[in-house]
């Protein structure tokens, strides 16, 4: 058995090692152990790695190691398929950079006005930019962003960016960069399109593949034969039987996502759908409500859910089998992380049996078939989320900090710290999760009181 690799054994700077220790990381994940030495050596890499593999820390260490903080030019760029992933990447890099003073990082994504972004770019160029291809292209065309001094380019979840039609934008961005830069390409899959992209934008890349496997028994998988009209009943039967705290239901189409969200709502379940039809604010609110446990079920397509990294996800339900067995494995791999137990339930219509056989062949293991009885659906077994999300009309621009919110809730409002969950602060809004039993008290006290000496509008989501 291969011995774990310590971060301290790599040629990582002291401030970065200090950050890594503060974050509680001790041993490298497989993708980190294989890629970090090549990244620090300046090699281009093409790495096959899924969400949750630790790739962000790997390339974050690499690009932070290359920066000259005294040079106010954009030296590192990370391209991501979605704003949600860009936000996650930005937070991770900021955490790694906490002991490196004077680093400016800017997130540039669509769905928000460009004015504030341009103002920030005009102050002085950020050392690091994280963004989506379309918005980065817009700023390059406006000449509000320059990549002439770029040292490191990262393409995160490159396969998904191509799936979403960003090939032309990526090509445009790459043409604005120096040929001497280092290019790090991370992809969950290796279709021909990724290999073609690598050939055009990379110089003799080191190829790294990490097989993401789960320990025996870590994820329990079951398949259920259910025709299309039976599938909604099967979803309710599974939720009622297992009572999972959090569940992601994967559908192949936006239409099925809407059907299942509506059906579960009619049955009294707390469910939200995540599709490409949502505007950015709706997407943000949907994701944070699921992450902070004020929504029990998230119904999503693969494109919408890419980059979604929810801790403690107990259950995945595959409503539509994917025609690609590798996508199926990726869906299942969202649960059972960090050594925890996970469940994956797949619904299979007669027309999908060939897909089930392909999955069986790909996984090289026999499928476990189970049964549900639609005539014996449990009654009145809804899942009430543990938390409720409150929205405060004040955020970073109002200098609101998590400590201000926590102080208001545990001070005048009289709540215990244990009753306050995740606090998410955006530019003009703050979202705070409160235990359901205390939500009404917290809402009324915040509405009546003040935060940082100011009276702010507060309301409950959902």
N, C-alpha and C positions, 0 to 999 in steps of 0.2 A: 504494500500500500504506500502511495506517495506521501511523503511527509509534508505537513502544512508549511507554507512559505510566509515568513514574517515580513511586514513592511520595512522593518529596520534593516533587513538584509539587502534591500535594494539601494541604489544610489539616489536616495530621495533627500532633499534639503531638510535642515533642522526645523524651520518653521512649518513645513508641510507635515513632517513627522509629528510635530506638536499638535497640529490640527487633527491628524488621523487618530492620535491617542485620545484627544478630547472628544472625538465622535464615537469612541468606543470600538474602533476597528483594531483588531490584533493580527489576524491572519488574512492573507489575500484569498480572494475567490479564484477559481481556475482561470477566468479570463484576465484577471489582474496579474496573476503570477506569470501567465504566458505573454501578455502584451506589454506590461510596463517596462521591462528591460529594453525592448526594441523601440518603444516610444521615446524613452530617455536617451537612447542612442541616436535618435534623429531619423529612424527608418519610417518610410510609409508602411502602413499596415492595412490589410483588409481582414476584418474579424467577424466571424459568425457568432453572435451573442444575442440572447433574448433579454427582454425587460426583466429586471430583478437580478441580473447576473453580476452586477457591480461594474459595468463598463463605464458608467459616468465618472466614478472615482478614478478609473484607469486613465481616461483621457483628460480628466480634470487635473490630475497630478502632472500629466505630460505638458499640458499647455501652460500651467502655472509655473512650471520649471523653466520655460523658455522666455518668460516675460522680462522686459526691462522696465521697471516701474517708473523710472525717470524719463522714459520716452513716451510722450503723450500722443501715441499713434495706436490705431487698432492693430494689435499683433496676433490676436486669436479670434477665430470665428467658428461658432458651432451652428450648423443648420439642422433644424428639427422639422418633422412633418406637421406638428400641431402646436398651438399655443400652450396647451396643457403640458406637453413634454418639455417645451422650451422653459416654462416656469419651473418645472421640477429640476431641470438641468441647471438653471440659473441659481436656484437655492442651494443645490449641491456644491456648485463651484464656490459660491460665497462662503459656505461653511468651511470648505477646504482652505480658503484664502484668509480666514479670520486672523491669523497671526502674520500676514504679509500686509504691511501698511500701504495706504494710498492707492489701492487698486480700484479702478472704476470699471464696473460691469454694467452693460445696458442690454435689456431684452427688447428686441424689435420684432413685433408680430402684427399681423392684420387683426381686424376686428375692433381696433381702437383708433382714435384720431391720430394723425401723424404730427400735429402741431407740437405736442409736448415732447415727442421723440426728437424732432428737429431742434427744438430749444436745447435739449440736453446734449445733443451732438455738437451744437454750436459752442457750448461752454468750453469743452475740450474733448477731443476724441477719446472714447472709452478704450481701455486696454483690451477688453474682451467684449465681444458681441455674441449674443445667443438669439437666434430668431428663425422665422419661417422664410423659405426661399422667395416667395412673392414680395413680402415686405422688404427684405434685404435688397432685392432687385429694384424696388421703387426708390429706396434711398440712394442707391448707386446711380440711378438715372438722374435723380435730383442733384447729385453731387454733394449731398449732405453727409455721405459716408464714403470714406476712401479705404481701400484694401491694399494700397501700394506697399505698405510696410508689414503685410501679414506674414507671420512666421508659421502658424499652425492653422490648418483648416480641418474641421471635424464634420463628417456627415453621419449623423445619428439616425438609426432606423432608415437607412438609405432605401431599402426595398419598399417601405411604405411611402416614402416621398415619390418614388417612381409610380407606385400604384395610384397615387393621388394626382398624377399628371404634372409633377414639378420638374420634369427633365429639362425643359427649355430654360426655366429660371435658374436651375443649378448650373447649367452650361454657361449662362450669361455671367453668373457670379464668379465662377472659376476663371473665366477669361479676364476678370478684373484683378486677378491676383498674380503674384510673382511666381515664376516657374521654380524658384528655389525653395518654396515653402514646403513644409511637411504636411502630408494629407493622411488623415486617419479615417477609414471608412468602416462603419459598424452596421451590420445587417443581420436580421433574424433568419433570413433565408438567402440562398445563393442562386437566384434565377440567372439566366443568360444576360438579362439586362444589367444586372449588377456587375457581372464580369466585364461586360462591354464598357460600362462606365469607368470601372477601375482602370481598364487599359488606356482610356483617354485622359484620365486626370492624375494617375499615380505613376511613380517611378520605381520599378522593381519592388513592388510591395511584398512584405512578409505576410504570408497567409496563415491565419490562426483560426482554428475551429475548436469550439468547446461543446462537447455533447452534453446538453442539459438533461440529465436524468435524475429521477427522484428515487430515494431509497425504497426498497420493497416495503409495501404496506403504508407508505407515507400518504399516498392518495388512493382512496378506494374508488374504482370506476365500475359503474353499472350501466348497461344498455336496456332500454325498454321499447318494445314494439308498440307503436302508437301511430295511427293514421292521423292525417292533418286535423280532422275534426275532434280527435281525441286528445291532441297535444295540450290544449289549454287546461283540460281536466287533469292531465298527468302532471302538469306544472303545479297546480294547486295541491294535488295529492302528495307530491314530494315535499313541498314547503310545509304542509300540515303535519306530515309524518316526522320530518327531521328538525323542524323549527330552527333553521340556521339563523344566526345573527346577521349575516350579510351574504348575499348571493348575487352573482352575475349570470344573466341569461343571455347566451349568444344566439343571434339570429343572422341569417344570410341577407335579409332585406330590411329596409326601413319600414316597409308596410307591416311585416310581422312584428317588428319592435312595437309599433303603435298598437297593433291588435292585442299583444300581451300586456302592455302597460294598461290599456283600457280595461281588459278583462280582469286583471288583478285588482285594479281600483274598484271595480264593481263587486269583487269578493271581499273588499275591506282590507286589502294589503297595501302597504306603503311601497309604491313602485314608481320609478322614473325611467324614461328612455333616453338614450344617448345616441343621436344620429346626426348626420351632416346638415339637417334642416334647422338645427338650433342656432340662434345667434350667439355671439361670444359670451355675453353676460349669462344667458340661459345655460350654456355649457359649463361655465365656471360654477354657477350655483348648483347644477346637477351633480357635478363631480365632488364638490366640497361637501354637499349634504350626504352623499354616499360614503365619502371618506371619514366624515365625523360621526357617522352612525345615526344620523337623523332620517335616513331612508334605508329600508331593509333590502330592497331589490333594485338592481340596475339592469335594464334590458338594453343591449347594445349590439351594433354591428362590429365586425373586426376592425374596420377602418377607424370608426369612432373611438373604439376602446384601446387602440394602439398607444402605448406610452402610459397607460393606466397602471399604476403600481400601488395597489391597496394592500396594506398590511393586514394580517389576520383574516383573509378572505376564506371563509369556511367551506363555501359550496359554489360549484359552477354547474349550470344546467345548459346543455347543448340542445337548443330547440330545433335547429336545422343542422344536419350533419354537413360539414364542409366537403366539397369535392377533393380538397387537398389534405391528405393525411397529416402533413406537417403542420398545417393550420390547426387541425384538431388537437395535436399534441401541445401546441402553443396555448390554445384555449385552456386545456386541462391544467397546464402548468401554472396558471394564475393562482391556484389554490395549493395547499400543502407546502407552504414556504417556511423557511427558517426552522425546519424540523417539526413543524406542526402537522396535525392530521387534517386532511382535506377530503372532500367528496366531489366526484364528477359524475353527473347523471346525463346520459345521452338518449334522446328520443329518436326513434328510427321508424320511418314509414316503410311500407313494402317497397316503394320506389327508391328507397335509400339503402337497400340491403347491400348493393355492390360497393357503396361508399364504406359501409361498416366492415366489409371484407377487406377493403384496401387499408383501412385503419388497423385491422387485426394483423395484416401482413407487415405493415410498416412498423408496428410496435413489437412484432415477433412474439406475441402472447395471445392467448385465447381470450375472447370477449366474455365477460360475465353478464348473462342475461337475467333480468329480474322482471317481475310483473307488478302491475297496479290494477286495481279494480275500480273502474269509473262509477260503478253502481254503489260503491261504499265510500264515497268521499266524506271525510270528517266535517262536522258542522261547527261553525263559529270558532274557527282556529286561526284567526288572523294574527299576523306578526306586527306588533307595535314596536317601532324603533325605540331604542333606549334613550335617544337624545332628541332635542328640538333645536333648530337653528334660529338664532336671533340675528337680525340685520341692523347694523348701526350706521347711520349716514355720516361717516367720518372715517378717514383712513390715513395713509402715509402722508398725504399732502396737508392733513390737519395735525401732523406730528403725533398721531395716535400710536401708542405702543401696546403690546400685549399686557405689560405690567399695569397700564392705566385701566384696561378693561377688567383685569383680575382684581385690581384694587377696588374698583367701583362695586363689583359683585360681592366680594368678600368683606367689604367695609360696610357702607350704608345699606346695601341689599341684604347683608347678613348671611350669605351662602357660605358653605364650607368649600374649600378649594377643590375637594374631591367631586363636587357637583358641577364643576366647570370642565368642559372638554376642550376640543381643539379650537384654537383661535386663528383665523385666517384674515390677514390685513392686506387690502388692496389699496389702490390710489385714493379712492373716494368712499370706500365702504369697508366695513369690518364685519365678519361673520363669526359668531361664537356659539358653540354647542353647549347646551345646558341639559342636565338630566331631566327627563320628561316630568318627573314628580315635582321639580322645582321651577319649571319653565315659566309658569304664570306669575309666580312671585318675582322672579328675576326680571321679567318683562315689565311688570308694573313699577318696580323699584327703579329700573333704568329710565323708564318714561318720565317718572316723577323727579328723578335726581339729575345729577350732572356728571359729565366725564371731563376731566381736566378743566374743571370750572365752567364748562359750557353745556348747554342743554342741546342734546342731539336727538334727532328722530330715531326711534327704535321700533321694530316690528318683528313678528314671527313669520318665518317662511313656511309655506304649506299650510 
